[in-house]
Amino acid sequence: MRLPAAWKHLLTYAASLLAGAVLWEAVGRNTPEAFMVPLSATLVRLGALARSGELLALITDSLTLFGTGFAIAFAVAVPLGLLIA
């Protein structure tokens, strides 16, 4: 029995995610924590942050920092680009 193209695409996608997760866990367990933390430890910490309510505050801080940097880059790049054009 042949799988439809949509199922092949979905299975390929799922296999890629699984392979990435296995690789992340393997590398994380065999390297110092300063370099890479295992996926399992990352998910445990993510769950703890979500349960404590800190996750939303940390996401807000990250998005604020990203937005500020993007705004500064935009404010510098657009006028420079217009000068060059």
Secondary structure, 3 states (H helix, E strand, C coil): CCCCHHHHHHHHHHHHHHHHHHHHHHHHHCCCCCCCCCHHHHHHHHHHHHHHCHHHHHHHHHHHHHHHHHHHHHHHHHHHHHHHC
